[in-house]
């Protein structure tokens, strides 16, 4: 049984790949049709997924953290079946919209032309906007974006084309803001961009891109697969059958205090789904794997009891000292962040995911988790090994970690100097 990093193999891997590996990032996808429709940087390369599906000769694939749908899109192209799971309601909708690439592109072209014509003549009543929107857009840009939104809202029939138009408007929101609206993840109103696109021009350009991509990919892949993105929880994938998947490709949230619930706050505020940051806990974070202190602190009482749970038992002896150390270190820090709660809840949640993956995968399946380790307040957490141990405890046979790159190597402005790594956790069985 392999349950440790295969050092000789890693040395060979690293020495034979001089070119920087970008397969663990979303960057390459911005050159790929369909994938490039929305930049969701918490993702990985579609080209890498394509090669992995082919290499493993997969027929049924699951991504329990589907994000904007990279695995499902590539499964479609490969002509196979797939399920994606994502409990972030807005990100889930984005992924589902991208799977509509198989719809009639001429309908989208005609509908987008009609919408921009209606929006150009639409009269906007003066109104107050949420603070975030006013910080991100000057009045003339808000007016045009609102015209697009209100024109879309007047479309009565719910069709795939209408959903593609919603996606189209959503995809231009950051491009049309003059302030710092990085694709991942926080909005920085005090920063500015040198290049900003007029909303109507951005809308037309995105429409042209989407229509063109749909035509090209429908011609290239006429016999597409059967992919679905479900609005479910990776800890309870009730719609996925038992013993179904032969391959899992995914990247769970990293235990690095990124607030995944906040990733689309600008877009959700624009569409009126939230009023402000405070709404995220109730509407978004409650559905997510715990990976940030904002989430963990709100459910402290629930998390503290997890230290004695059966899910944590395989790693409890190692986790408890780290939990205690983080509890002590936080009292010496200005922010006093509850990293100990975040770490405990993170592994408790992932243990439940492995239990559900064991149910939904075939006996000889293989899983690939794109992950990175963590060191909150400088206290190292061996994420890859602990996840591997949890997989073994839930019935999988073996694991090994394939390191791809070092992280936290540039110490300037860093809060600690613990060397971290990122790579792929391979689990068999």
C-alpha positions as CSV (number, residue, x, y, z in Angstrom):
1,X,0.0,0.0,0.0
2,X,1.3,3.4,-1.0
3,X,0.5,6.0,1.6
4,X,3.5,8.4,1.4
5,X,4.9,10.7,-1.1
6,X,6.9,8.8,-3.8
7,X,10.1,10.9,-3.6
8,X,12.1,9.3,-6.4
9,X,9.1,9.7,-8.8
10,X,8.7,13.4,-7.8
11,X,12.4,14.1,-8.4
12,X,12.1,12.6,-11.8
13,X,9.0,14.6,-12.5
14,X,10.5,17.9,-11.4
15,X,13.7,17.5,-13.3
16,X,12.1,16.5,-16.5
17,X,9.6,19.4,-16.7
18,X,11.6,22.6,-17.1
19,X,8.6,24.6,-18.3
20,X,6.3,26.0,-15.6
21,X,3.3,23.8,-15.1
22,X,0.1,25.7,-15.4
23,X,-2.3,22.8,-15.4
24,X,-3.4,23.6,-11.8
25,X,-4.6,27.1,-12.7
26,X,-7.4,28.4,-14.7
27,X,-5.1,30.6,-16.8
28,X,-4.9,28.2,-19.8
29,X,-8.6,28.0,-20.0
30,X,-8.8,31.7,-21.1
31,X,-7.6,30.4,-24.5
32,X,-10.1,27.6,-24.7
33,X,-13.6,27.8,-26.2
34,X,-16.5,27.6,-23.7
35,X,-14.1,27.5,-20.8
36,X,-13.1,31.2,-21.4
37,X,-16.7,32.4,-21.1
38,X,-16.2,33.2,-17.4
39,X,-12.9,33.5,-15.5
40,X,-13.3,31.5,-12.3
41,X,-9.7,31.3,-11.1
42,X,-10.4,28.6,-8.4
43,X,-10.0,26.1,-11.2
44,X,-7.6,24.0,-13.3
45,X,-6.8,23.5,-16.9
46,X,-9.4,22.0,-19.2
47,X,-6.7,20.7,-21.5
48,X,-5.2,18.7,-18.6
49,X,-8.7,17.3,-17.7
50,X,-9.1,16.3,-21.4
51,X,-5.8,14.3,-21.3
52,X,-6.6,12.7,-18.0
53,X,-10.0,11.5,-19.2
54,X,-8.4,10.0,-22.3
55,X,-5.5,8.5,-20.3
56,X,-7.8,6.8,-17.8
57,X,-10.3,5.7,-20.5
58,X,-13.0,7.1,-18.2
59,X,-16.7,6.5,-18.9
60,X,-18.3,8.1,-15.8
61,X,-16.7,11.1,-14.0
62,X,-17.6,13.0,-10.9
63,X,-16.4,16.4,-9.8
64,X,-17.7,17.0,-6.2
65,X,-16.5,20.6,-6.3
66,X,-17.6,21.5,-9.8
67,X,-17.0,25.3,-9.7
68,X,-17.6,26.8,-13.2
69,X,-17.8,23.4,-14.8
70,X,-14.4,22.6,-16.3
71,X,-14.7,18.8,-15.8
72,X,-18.2,18.6,-17.1
73,X,-17.4,20.6,-20.2
74,X,-14.5,18.3,-21.0
75,X,-16.6,15.3,-20.3
76,X,-19.1,16.6,-22.8
77,X,-16.4,17.0,-25.4
78,X,-15.1,13.5,-24.7
79,X,-18.6,12.0,-25.2
80,X,-18.9,10.5,-21.7
81,X,-21.1,10.9,-18.7
82,X,-20.4,13.2,-15.7
83,X,-21.9,14.7,-12.6
84,X,-20.7,17.9,-11.1
85,X,-21.7,19.0,-7.6
86,X,-21.5,22.5,-6.3
87,X,-23.4,23.9,-3.3
88,X,-22.5,27.6,-4.0
89,X,-25.8,28.6,-5.6
90,X,-24.4,31.3,-7.9
91,X,-21.3,29.4,-9.0
92,X,-23.6,26.4,-9.6
93,X,-25.7,28.5,-11.9
94,X,-22.6,29.7,-13.8
95,X,-21.5,26.1,-14.4
96,X,-24.9,25.0,-15.6
97,X,-25.1,28.0,-18.0
98,X,-21.8,27.0,-19.6
99,X,-23.2,23.5,-20.2
100,X,-25.7,25.2,-22.5
101,X,-23.0,25.4,-25.2
102,X,-25.0,22.7,-27.0
103,X,-28.0,25.0,-27.6
104,X,-28.8,26.8,-30.9
105,X,-26.2,29.6,-31.4
106,X,-28.4,31.4,-33.8
107,X,-31.1,31.8,-31.2
108,X,-28.5,33.4,-28.8
109,X,-27.2,35.7,-31.6
110,X,-30.7,36.9,-32.4
111,X,-31.7,37.3,-28.8
112,X,-28.6,39.2,-27.8
113,X,-29.1,41.6,-30.7
114,X,-32.7,42.2,-29.6
115,X,-31.6,42.7,-26.0
116,X,-29.0,45.3,-26.8
117,X,-31.4,47.2,-29.0
118,X,-34.0,47.2,-26.2
119,X,-31.5,48.2,-23.6
120,X,-30.1,51.0,-25.7
121,X,-33.6,52.6,-25.7
122,X,-34.5,51.7,-22.1
123,X,-35.2,54.5,-19.8
124,X,-33.9,54.0,-16.3
125,X,-35.7,55.4,-13.3
126,X,-33.4,57.1,-10.8
127,X,-32.8,54.8,-7.8
128,X,-30.4,54.0,-5.1
129,X,-28.0,51.1,-5.6
130,X,-26.2,49.0,-3.0
131,X,-23.0,50.6,-1.7
132,X,-20.8,48.0,-3.4
133,X,-22.3,48.7,-6.8
134,X,-21.8,52.5,-6.4
135,X,-18.2,52.0,-5.3
136,X,-17.5,49.8,-8.4
137,X,-19.2,51.7,-11.2
138,X,-19.7,55.4,-12.2
139,X,-23.3,56.5,-12.8
140,X,-23.2,56.2,-16.6
141,X,-21.9,52.6,-16.4
142,X,-24.5,51.6,-13.7
143,X,-27.2,53.0,-16.0
144,X,-26.1,50.9,-19.0
145,X,-25.7,47.7,-16.9
146,X,-29.1,48.3,-15.3
147,X,-30.7,48.8,-18.7
148,X,-29.3,45.4,-19.7
149,X,-30.5,43.8,-16.5
150,X,-34.0,45.2,-16.7
151,X,-34.4,44.4,-20.4
152,X,-33.4,40.8,-19.6
153,X,-35.9,40.7,-16.7
154,X,-38.7,41.6,-19.1
155,X,-38.2,38.4,-21.1
156,X,-41.2,36.3,-20.0
157,X,-40.4,32.8,-21.1
158,X,-37.7,30.9,-19.3
159,X,-35.6,29.2,-22.0
160,X,-31.9,28.1,-22.3
161,X,-31.4,31.2,-24.5
162,X,-32.6,33.5,-21.7
163,X,-30.2,31.8,-19.3
164,X,-27.3,32.3,-21.7
165,X,-28.2,36.0,-21.8
166,X,-28.1,36.1,-18.0
167,X,-24.7,34.5,-18.1
168,X,-23.6,36.9,-20.8
169,X,-24.5,40.0,-18.7
170,X,-22.9,38.4,-15.6
171,X,-19.7,37.7,-17.4
172,X,-19.1,41.4,-18.3
173,X,-19.6,42.9,-14.9
174,X,-15.9,42.9,-13.8
175,X,-14.7,44.0,-17.3
176,X,-16.8,47.1,-17.2
177,X,-15.8,48.3,-13.7
178,X,-13.0,50.9,-13.5
179,X,-12.0,49.7,-10.0
180,X,-10.0,46.7,-8.8
181,X,-12.3,43.8,-9.5
182,X,-9.9,40.9,-9.8
183,X,-11.4,37.7,-11.0
184,X,-10.4,36.0,-7.8
185,X,-11.9,37.1,-5.5
186,X,-12.2,40.3,-3.6
187,X,-13.3,43.7,-4.9
188,X,-10.9,46.6,-4.3
189,X,-12.6,49.9,-4.9
190,X,-9.5,51.9,-4.0
191,X,-7.6,50.4,-6.9
192,X,-8.2,51.3,-10.5
193,X,-7.9,49.6,-13.9
194,X,-6.2,51.2,-16.9
195,X,-8.5,49.4,-19.4
196,X,-12.3,49.5,-19.0
197,X,-14.9,48.4,-21.6
198,X,-18.3,50.1,-22.2
199,X,-21.1,47.8,-21.1
200,X,-22.8,47.7,-24.4
201,X,-19.6,47.1,-26.3
202,X,-18.6,44.4,-23.8
203,X,-22.0,42.7,-24.2
204,X,-21.7,42.6,-28.0
205,X,-18.2,41.3,-27.9
206,X,-19.0,38.5,-25.4
207,X,-22.1,37.6,-27.4
208,X,-19.9,37.2,-30.5
209,X,-17.4,35.1,-28.6
210,X,-20.1,32.8,-27.2
211,X,-21.9,32.3,-30.5
212,X,-18.7,31.6,-32.3
213,X,-17.5,29.1,-29.6
214,X,-20.9,27.3,-29.7
215,X,-20.7,26.9,-33.5
216,X,-17.1,25.7,-33.5
217,X,-17.5,23.2,-30.7
218,X,-20.8,21.8,-31.8
219,X,-19.2,21.1,-35.2
220,X,-16.1,19.6,-33.5
221,X,-18.1,17.5,-31.0
222,X,-21.5,16.6,-32.5
223,X,-21.7,13.4,-30.4
224,X,-21.3,15.1,-27.0
225,X,-21.6,13.5,-23.6
226,X,-24.3,13.7,-21.0
227,X,-23.1,16.0,-18.2
228,X,-25.0,17.5,-15.3
229,X,-24.2,20.0,-12.6
230,X,-26.3,19.4,-9.5
231,X,-27.3,21.8,-6.8
232,X,-26.2,19.4,-4.0
233,X,-23.7,19.0,-1.3
234,X,-20.5,17.0,-1.9
235,X,-21.1,15.4,1.5
236,X,-24.5,14.1,0.4
237,X,-24.7,13.6,-3.4
238,X,-28.1,12.0,-3.3
239,X,-28.7,12.1,-7.1
240,X,-25.6,10.2,-7.9
241,X,-26.1,6.4,-8.1
242,X,-24.0,3.9,-6.1
243,X,-20.9,2.4,-7.7
244,X,-21.2,4.8,-10.7
245,X,-18.0,6.7,-11.3
246,X,-14.6,5.3,-12.5
247,X,-12.8,8.6,-12.2
248,X,-13.0,11.6,-9.9
249,X,-11.3,14.9,-10.9
250,X,-11.7,17.8,-8.5
251,X,-10.1,20.6,-6.5
252,X,-11.7,21.1,-3.1
253,X,-11.4,24.4,-1.3
254,X,-8.0,25.0,0.1
255,X,-7.6,25.3,3.9
256,X,-6.0,28.7,3.4
257,X,-8.7,31.0,4.7
258,X,-10.0,32.1,1.3
259,X,-13.7,33.0,1.6
260,X,-15.2,31.0,-1.3
261,X,-18.6,32.3,-0.3
262,X,-17.4,35.8,-1.2
263,X,-16.1,34.9,-4.6
264,X,-19.1,36.2,-6.5
265,X,-20.4,38.9,-4.1
266,X,-20.2,41.6,-6.8
267,X,-22.3,39.6,-9.2
268,X,-24.8,38.5,-6.6
269,X,-25.2,42.1,-5.4
270,X,-25.8,43.3,-9.0
271,X,-28.6,40.8,-9.5
272,X,-30.2,41.6,-6.1
273,X,-29.6,38.2,-4.6
274,X,-27.8,39.7,-1.6
275,X,-27.7,43.2,-0.1
276,X,-24.3,43.0,1.4
277,X,-21.5,40.9,2.9
278,X,-23.6,39.9,5.9
279,X,-26.0,37.9,3.7
280,X,-23.3,35.5,2.6
281,X,-23.3,33.4,5.8
282,X,-27.0,32.5,5.5
283,X,-27.3,32.3,1.8
284,X,-24.0,30.9,0.7
285,X,-21.5,29.8,3.3
286,X,-23.9,27.5,5.2
287,X,-23.8,25.2,2.2
288,X,-20.0,25.1,1.8
289,X,-17.1,23.1,3.1
290,X,-15.6,25.1,5.9
291,X,-12.3,26.6,4.6
292,X,-12.3,30.1,6.1
293,X,-12.5,31.6,9.7
294,X,-15.5,33.8,8.8
295,X,-17.5,30.6,8.2
296,X,-16.0,28.7,11.1
297,X,-16.5,31.3,13.8
298,X,-20.2,31.5,13.1
299,X,-20.7,27.8,13.8
300,X,-18.2,27.5,16.6
301,X,-20.3,25.4,18.9
302,X,-21.0,22.9,16.2
303,X,-17.4,22.6,15.2
304,X,-15.9,22.2,18.7
305,X,-17.7,18.9,19.2
306,X,-16.2,17.5,16.0
307,X,-12.8,16.8,17.6
308,X,-14.3,13.6,19.1
309,X,-16.2,12.6,16.0
310,X,-15.7,9.3,14.2
311,X,-14.9,11.2,11.0
312,X,-11.8,12.7,12.6
313,X,-10.6,9.6,14.4
314,X,-8.0,8.5,11.7
315,X,-6.1,11.7,12.1
316,X,-7.2,12.8,15.6
317,X,-3.8,12.1,17.4
318,X,-2.0,14.4,15.0
319,X,-4.8,17.0,14.7
320,X,-5.3,17.6,18.4
321,X,-1.9,19.1,19.1
322,X,-2.2,21.4,16.1
323,X,-5.7,22.4,17.1
324,X,-4.3,23.2,20.6
325,X,-1.3,25.1,19.3
326,X,-3.5,27.2,17.0
327,X,-5.9,27.9,19.9
328,X,-2.9,29.3,21.8
329,X,-1.1,31.2,19.0
330,X,-4.3,33.1,18.0
331,X,-4.4,34.8,21.4
332,X,-1.0,36.4,20.5
333,X,-2.2,37.8,17.2
334,X,-4.1,41.0,16.5
335,X,-6.9,39.3,14.5
336,X,-7.3,36.4,16.8
337,X,-8.6,34.3,13.9
338,X,-10.1,31.0,14.8
339,X,-7.9,28.9,12.5
340,X,-8.2,25.9,14.9
341,X,-11.9,25.8,14.1
342,X,-11.3,26.1,10.4
343,X,-8.8,23.3,10.3
344,X,-11.0,20.9,12.4
345,X,-14.1,21.6,10.4
346,X,-12.3,21.4,7.1
347,X,-11.1,17.8,7.7
348,X,-14.4,16.8,9.3
349,X,-16.2,17.9,6.1
350,X,-13.7,16.3,3.7
351,X,-14.0,13.0,5.6
352,X,-17.7,13.1,4.9
353,X,-17.0,13.8,1.2
354,X,-14.7,10.7,1.1
355,X,-17.5,8.6,2.6
356,X,-19.9,9.8,-0.1
357,X,-17.3,9.3,-2.9
358,X,-16.7,5.7,-1.7
359,X,-20.5,5.1,-2.1
360,X,-20.6,6.6,-5.6
361,X,-17.4,5.2,-7.1
362,X,-16.6,1.7,-8.6
363,X,-14.3,-0.6,-6.6
364,X,-11.3,0.1,-8.9
365,X,-11.9,3.8,-9.4
366,X,-9.2,6.5,-9.3
367,X,-9.4,10.0,-7.8
368,X,-7.3,13.1,-8.4
369,X,-7.5,15.9,-6.0
370,X,-5.8,19.2,-6.9
371,X,-4.7,20.5,-3.5
372,X,-2.3,22.7,-1.5
373,X,-1.1,22.4,2.1
374,X,-1.6,25.1,4.7
375,X,0.2,26.9,7.6
376,X,-2.2,29.3,9.4
377,X,-0.3,31.5,11.8
378,X,2.8,29.6,10.7
379,X,1.5,26.3,12.1
380,X,2.0,23.6,9.4
381,X,-1.0,21.4,8.5
382,X,-0.1,18.4,6.3
383,X,-3.2,18.6,4.1
384,X,-2.2,16.1,1.5
385,X,-1.3,13.3,3.9
386,X,-4.3,13.8,6.2
387,X,-6.7,13.8,3.2
388,X,-5.0,10.6,2.1
389,X,-5.5,9.0,5.5
390,X,-9.1,10.0,5.6
391,X,-9.6,8.4,2.1
392,X,-8.0,5.1,3.4
393,X,-10.3,5.2,6.4
394,X,-13.3,5.4,4.1
395,X,-12.4,2.3,2.1
396,X,-10.0,3.5,-0.6
397,X,-6.8,1.4,-1.1
398,X,-3.9,3.7,-1.5
399,X,-2.7,7.3,-2.2
400,X,0.3,9.3,-3.2
401,X,1.0,12.9,-3.6
402,X,2.5,14.4,-6.9
403,X,4.1,17.7,-6.1
404,X,4.0,20.3,-8.9
405,X,5.2,23.5,-7.3
406,X,6.4,25.2,-4.2
407,X,4.3,28.0,-2.7
408,X,5.0,30.9,-0.3
409,X,8.6,31.2,-1.6
410,X,8.6,35.0,-1.8
411,X,8.8,36.2,1.7
412,X,8.1,39.9,1.2
413,X,4.8,40.8,2.9
414,X,4.2,37.2,3.9
415,X,2.8,36.5,7.4
416,X,5.0,33.4,7.8
417,X,8.0,31.7,6.2
418,X,6.7,28.1,6.1
419,X,7.4,26.6,2.7
420,X,4.2,25.2,1.2
421,X,3.5,23.0,-1.8
422,X,0.8,22.4,-4.3
423,X,0.1,19.3,-6.4
424,X,-2.2,16.4,-7.0
425,X,-3.3,13.8,-4.5
426,X,-3.9,10.5,-6.3
427,X,-6.2,8.0,-4.6
428,X,-6.9,4.5,-5.9
429,X,-9.5,2.0,-5.1
